[in-house]
Every structure is written in C-alpha cells, then in structure tokens.
Amino acid sequence: MAESDLLAPIFRWAYGWLSDDIFTGIDASFYSSKNIDIRGNAKGISLNKALVLDSSTTITEKINAILKTSTGKMMAFWANGWIYRKDTTTWAKITTDSPATTIYSACEFNGYIYWTTVDYLHRLAIGNLSWNISATDAINRQALTSAVYHPLLPSMWDMFVGHWWKLGKVWIENVWEDLITMDSVWVVKQMNDLGWSIRVITKWASWNTNVYLRDGTNTNPDQTIPLKWFDVRQSAIFNGYNYLITNKWIGILDWYKIYPIKKIDNFNDNINSISVYDEKLYIWWTGWVYVYGNKNKNYPEVLNLELSASNWNSADVIWAIYSDWVDLYVSRSNGSSYWIDKLSASVYYTTWELVTKAYYGKSLYEIKETIRGMVGYSTLKDWESVKISYSVDGWSYTEILTINFATVLPDLWTEDLVFASWSFQYIQFKFELWGNGATTPSFYNLDLVFNNNIKR
C-alpha cells in the first residue's frame, strides 16, 4: 500500500445505534436501518424475525388493548366495545361491552378480567370466558371520572386505576377504593410499579407533565415531580429503570431529573403502545416498531427501527403492542382495515437495508479517491443475496455489487471489490439483504482502500 493509501473500516459491526446525523454517532452506529437484526450477531447484520398476520378478515374495528389470560386465551378489546377471544388459531367475538363504547385498556387481576371505558371500570370472571356470554353476565361496573385515558396497573396485592385526576385501587378482596386526588387539570396517562411505590405520570395539554409518587396511605401524593415542557407519551420499567418516551426522545426518569438518551420524533401517544419482550423494549413509531436494548452486557443498549407491519406498509397506524414474554402481538389499522400481527419464531423478513454513516477520512474537506475494497458475508442459501450501493457527497445511490445465492461456498465468504476511481469528500454505503423467508443472509464487513492525497 502506498504511503498515501489508507484502509478505512467502513463497516465491521453494528452494535451501536442510530447515529445523530450522517457524520456523527457513537462507535459502530449507523445512519438508518429497517427490519435488520443488529444484536443477534455482534460481528455483522442479518434480517429480523418478521411480524406475520395473526388475524384474517375477523377484525373490523380498531383494537386498543390485547391480553393473554391465565387460562392461555388471547383477548382483544375493540374501540366499539366488542371483546374477542382467540381459540387456537381463530379470533371470535364473545361479548359486547354494555354500553357499547370504546375500550381503552385491559388487564387480569385476582381471577377477573378488567377493562376500562370512558365512564366505567368493568369486570368479568375468568370462568365465564369458556362460553359466549351476554352483555350483563357477571359483569360488575365501577363508575370512573370520565376521561380518555384510564390506565390499569396490576401488582401483587392491588390493581391501580387512573381516572382523570384521580388514582383508584381494587384490593385483592375485590373492593374499590379512591386513593389520591390531584389537581383537576391533570390527566393520568401512565403508571409504573417501582416496587416500593407507584409512580403516576399525568399530563396537562401537550407541554406539561407532573409525576407523582404514592408509597403511603395519604389521600394526597407523597411526592410531586414537575416536568415542564415535556410531553410524556409512554413509560415502562425496563432493566430496573423507569424509561419515559416523550414526543421528542427516549430517556430515564430518576428522582427529580430526566436523563435523555436518544432524540427521536413522533413517538405514539396511545395508551398501550409500549411493551417489554425478549429483554428489550418495544415502542410504536408511525407504521414501525422501535426496539431498545441489547443482548450482551459488553455492548450498549441501543435503539433501532426493527419491525415493519406484516404487509410492509409504513402508512399503517399501530394501536397496541402486547407481550406475555412468550409472544409479541401488534394491532394496526389503515383507513377502515384492521389487523393483528404476531412476531414469528421462524419466519424472517425477506428484505430490507442498513445505511452507514458517512466516512470522510481525516478531513471532510480533503478530496479522496477510492482504489479498492473488500466485503465479507455468510454463505448464501437458496434465493438469498446481498446488494451493496454507494453514495458520494450526498448524491443518489449507485449499485456496485450484487452477490447472488450459491450452493457451495465457505462458511464465511470474502470478495475483493475493484472500483472505478471515484473522487469524493465523503461516502456512504447501503447494504440490502434479501432472504427466502425461512433463512437470512448475514453481512459482516466492508473495508475500503483509498488515496487521501488528491489535490483539489
């Protein structure tokens, strides 16, 4: 290699997360990624397991809540008051809430299924789920203060209910009690169980949030944390921390302070659009699902756009994400069409891509010239391929190599790339993986040799 020639490791791993922009980000971060697994193989990337359709033409209304009962039955709660149950493979209607109105949240607690509407907390004994039931059979109703949001939080001994500016509780003896009352301008949006205390997250308009702690028997909050100018959309306990998702970023809430982790716009404001599954945090964003976490303590917890709807339509709206730690379910809609998707244990997405950050060597302003490169990828199975494209100085992408499937190759295949000479200030690469649905290709590295001593 000539003295002026440099070896640039453009891509060797992707355990970092989405970069801040096309130039800056932590080690091993990348500009964008969709349907790509960045955690399963720390030395490369592959296609993710896919969301597949779990309902056919059964669903005719938006689903706000999904629940798996202790009997193993899946239940879906519709925006028109219908309640559906899945028996083995088929979703079927079992009852209509009375009055038939929007259901916002649902959970199981102490032998009952609970759900909320605008004005009521409803209860149905789990034993009644073995047959079709009438609108009034064994349903008990507790009047709530009218509000769009009524989050439910079951714990070991109690179930907590948010209704407008109040926090209520159902005791394990199935007795109702109003616990605390806050200022009436606040609406309870989320609740988190800290073990020793309940953290209640309330919202006023779209720019002010209050967080209350309740760990005693007072009718007023034991502690109040004002978070002015923060529009908190979602919250969850994950790996021992209280994560908050706002309209602008994901962060951790400590005692009196929020620690922003990553800035991402347009997180959803629905009540049930966050879930913990497979030791990761799943969060809705437009027609996609973000995933936050890691699989190895030696690598950082990172955010990545990993799951698209089963029909690949980014215009779909996701309404609920639910995990029972075994399976992950997603309800979505597009116009007047509605579906439930389930994360498959065996089916992979058939294609998508990862785009690298821009590489510019020692200086963005120096002109560089490409000489050659080397790529590494796994043995390609039937109908698998890897496509590589590049973009220089912000221009459109140009395909440079497509590697098609072959039957006899080493387990790890490398290939030299001989390029026509390019002159550039910065360069980005896009890797597209194509699979057959049953398997996935893996891409490991791209190293680029270039001359860094070109005069302007």
N, C-alpha and C positions, 0 to 999 in steps of 0.2 A: 504494500500500500504506500503510495506516495505520501510525503510528509504533509501535504495539504489535504489528503483524503481522510475523511472521518467516518467511523462506524456509528450510526445512530440507532439505538434500540427503540424503534418507533412503537412497537407493541410486543410485550413479553408476558403480561398478565393483566388482569382487570379486577383485582380485588379492591381497588379504590372505587369511588362512586362518581356520580355526575360532576363534571368539572364546573368551576364558577363561570367560565366562558370558554371560547375556543382556545385560549392561550394558557390559562391558569387553572390549577387544581392540585390536590394532593397527589402523592406518588400513586401510580397505577390507576389514576382516574381517567375518564373518557368523556367525550362531548355528549354523546347520546347513545341510547340502547333501548331496544324493544324486543320483548319475548326471548331475551338472551339470559342464560344462566351464568352469572359471574362468580358464583360461590361454590358450585359443585366441583370445580377443578381450579385450584389456585393458580395453575400454570397456563390456563387457557380459557376459552369460552365455548359454550355449546348451546343448543336450543333448549328452552324450558319445557317442562311438562305443561300440557295445554289445558285451558278451560274448555270443556265439552258440554254440549247441550244436555240438560237433565230433564227438561220438560218439552213436550211437543206442542200440540195445539190446545193443551188444557188451560194454560194461563191466559186470562182475558182482562186482567187488571194489574195495576202496579202493586208490587209486593214490598211492604215496608219492613217486615221482620220475618226471619227464618229461625226455627228452633228444632233441636233434636231432644225428644223426651227421654226419660229414664227407661222407658219401655223399648227404645230403639226406633220409634216412629219419628219421621221428619214432618214438621208442620210449617205451613206458610200462611202469613196473615196479610190480607189484601187491603187495598185502600178503599174498597167498597164494603168492608165489613165481613167478607167471606173468609172462612177458615178452611184450608185444605190440608190433607194428610197424604203422605206418600207410603203406599203399601208395596214393598219390594221395589217395583220399577215404575208404578203408575201413581200420578197425583190425582186425588179425587176430593170433591167437596164433602165436608162432614157437617157443617153448620153455617149459619149466618148470624153474626152478632146482632143483638137487639138493643137499641135501634141500629139498623144497618148503616154504619158510618165508618169513617176512616180509622183503621187500627194503626197505631204508631210504634208500639214496642211490645215485646213479649218475653216471658221467661218462665222457668219452672221453679217452684219453691214448695217444699213440705207437702208433697202429694197433690199439688194443684198446678194447672197451667194458668198463668196470669197474663192479661193483656190490657192495654190502655187505649181509650178513645179520647175525644176532646173533653168529655164530661165525666167519664167513669173509669174505674179500675174494675175489670171483670175477672171472674174466677170460675174454673171448670175442673172438677175432679178428674184425675188422670184415668181412673177406671172407666169413665164414660167415653173414652176415646176408642173403645173397641167396637163401637157401632155408630151408625148415624144418629145424631141427636137433634132434638128440636131446639128452637131458639131460646127456650127458657129452662131446659132440663139441667138442674143442678148448677145453674149459673148464679153467682152472688155478685152484686154490684155495690161498689163503694163510690159515692159521689166525690169528684175531684174538682178543684178550681179550674175552670175552663182555660185551656192553653193548647197550643200546637204541639208542644214538647212535653212528654211525660216519660222520662227515662226510668227504667227499673234496674235495681241492683240487688240481686240475691246474695246473702252472705251465709255464714254457718248457722246463725240463730235468728236472723231477721231478714226481711226484704224491704229495701228502701224505695220510696216512690217520690219523684219530683213532680210537683204540680203547681205551675206558675211560680209564685214567690215562696212556696212552702215546701217543706220536706216532711213526708209521712213515712210510716213504718207499719208493716204487717209482722206481728210477733209470730214465733214458731207455734204458738197456740192458735194462730189464725185470727188474732184480734188486731183491729186497726187502731193506730194512734197518730195524731199530728205531733210532730217533734219540734220543729223550729219554723219561725216566720221571719222572712226578710222584707226589705222594702219592696213595695208592690210594683216598682218599675222594672224589677229584675225577673227574668225567666230562667228557671233551672234547665240547663242544656245537657250537662254530663255529670256523672257521679263516679267516683273511684274509691275502692276499698283499700286503704293503706294498712289494714290490719289492726292498728290501734285507733284509727279514726276514719271517718267518712269525709272525703273531700268533695264538696258540692261546687260545681262551676256554673255560674249564672251569667247572663248576657243582657245588656241594655243597648238597644239599637244595634248597629254593626261596628261600633268602635270602642266599646267599653265592656270590660269583663270584671266580675268580682269572684273571688274564690273563698269559700267558707270551709272551715274545719269544724267537725262536730264529734267530740270524743267524751262528752259528759251527758248530763241529764237536763241541762238548761234549755229553756224554750227559745233562747237566742243563740246565734252562732258563738262557739267558743273562740274563734279567731277569724278575722277577715283579711284577705289579701287583695287590695285593689290593683287591677292590671289595666290601666288606662291606655286607650288607643290600640288595644289588642282585640281582634275579632276571633275568639277561640271557636273552632268548628268541631273538633273531635278531641278525645283524650283517652288514654289507656294506661294501665300498669303493665310495664314490659321490662323484664330483666331487673326488677326491683326498683325501677324509676317511674315517675309519673310523667309520661310524654303528653305534650299538648301539640295539636295541629291547628294552626291558625289559617287565615286566608292567604298568608304570605310565606310561612315557613313551618318547619317541624322543630320542636325544642323540648327541653326538660324543665319542669317546674320544681324548684327547690322550696325552701321555707318561704322566702319572700321575694324570690327573683326567678325570672325566666332566663334560661341559657339557650339561645338559638343555636341549632345545629346546622340546618340547611335551609336555604331560601328556595321555595317552590310556590308558584302562584296557583290559585284557583282550586284549592282543596275543597271537597264537598261539604255541605252544611247539613246533610241528612243525619238523623239520629243514630242509625245503625251501620254506618259505612266505615267501620274500623274493626279489625279483629286480629288476635294473636293466633298464629298457626305455624307449626313446624319450627318453633323457636325463632320466628320472625314476625314482624308487624306488617299487616296488610292494610293499605289505605286507598280509598277510592279517589280517582282523579279523572275528570271527564269520562271518556269511554275506556279508561285503562285502570289497572291496579298497580300502585306503587308497592314495593316491598322493601322493608328496612330491617337490617340485622346482619349477622354473619354466621358462619358455620365453624369457625376456628378462632379461638381467643387470640391467636397471633396476628390476626388481621382486623382492621377496624370495622365497626358496624356502619354499614353504608346504605344509601338509598338508590334504588334502581327502578325503572319502569319495566316491569317484567311480564305482566299478563294482559293480553287483549281478550275481548269477548270472543265467544266461540264462533261468531260469524265474522270476526275481523273488522267490525265496523266501529271506528273510533268515535262516531257520532252517537252511539248508544249512551244512555244515561244509566248509571249503576245506582241502585237504591239501597241495597243492603248487602253486607258481607258477613257471613257467619261461619264459625269454625267450632267443631266439637272435639278438636285435637286429633281427630282421625281423618275427617274430610273438610273441605272448604267449599262453601256454596256462595254464589253471587246472583242476585236478582237484578235484571236490567230491562230497559224498555227503549223503544224507538218509535215515536209517534203513538199509534194505537196498537202496537205489537209489544208483547211482553214475554219474558223467558226467565228460566232459572238455569244457570250454568254450574258445573261442578268441576273442581280441579282433578284431572285424571291422574291415576297412579302409573299408567303405562303409555299413554298417547302423548307424543311430542308435537309442538308446533312444527309446521312444515317449512317455514322460512321466517326470517327477519334479519336484523342487522345490528352492528355496533359501529359507531363513528368515533375515531380517535380525536384527541386534542390536536391542535396544530403544532407541528415541530418546526423550529426556526433556528436551531443550532445555537451558536454563541450570541448572535445578534439578529433581531428581526430585520434590520436594515441591510445586512450583507446579502449579496446575491450568491446563491449556491447552485451547484449543478449536480444532478443525480448521475451516478455511474452504474450501480447495480444493487440488487437486494436479494434477500433470502427469506423464504417463508417456511413455516413448519405446521403440519396438520396431521390429524389421525388418519388411519386407513379408512378410505371412503367405502361404505357399503352400497348396496344397490340403490340407485336413484338419489344418492347423496352428492352434493357438490359444494364447493367454496368459491365465491366470487370476490375479487379484490378490485376496488376502484380508487382513484386518487383525485384530489382537487388541489390546485396550486393557486395561492394568492386569492382565494375566495371565488374562483371560477367554478363552473359546474363540474360534476364528477365524470371522469373518463375511465371506462373499464380497462384494466391492464392484464388481468388473468382470470380465467375461469377453470377450475380444476374439477373435472367430472369424475364420477364414481369409477372404480376399477375393482377387480376381483382378487388380484394378487399383488400386495404391497406390504412393506414392513409395517409394524405397528405404529411407528412414527415416521412420517414421510417428510422429507425436506426437498426444496426445489429452489434453484437459483433463478432469479428474475433478471433478465437483461433488458434494460430500458433504453429507449432513445434518450438522448440528452435533453433534460429539462433544465431550465433556469428558473429559479424561484426564490422568494423571500421566506415563505412558509408553506407547509404542505400538510394536508390531512388525508387519511385513508378511511375507506368504508369497507367493512367485511360483511358479506352477506352469506349466511348459512342456509343450505337447502337440504331438507331431510325427507324421509318417506313416511313420517308419522309414527313409525314403530321404533326407529333409532334416530340418533342425532350425530352429525359430524362434530368434530372438535377442532378449533383453530388455536395454535399455540404461540406463534411469534412472527414478527416481520422486522427484519433488520435492514437498514438502508445504508449504503456506502455513497458518500457524496463528496464533492470537492468544495471546500469552504473558502476558496481564494480566487473567486471570479470577480473581475473588475466591473464596475458599473459602465 
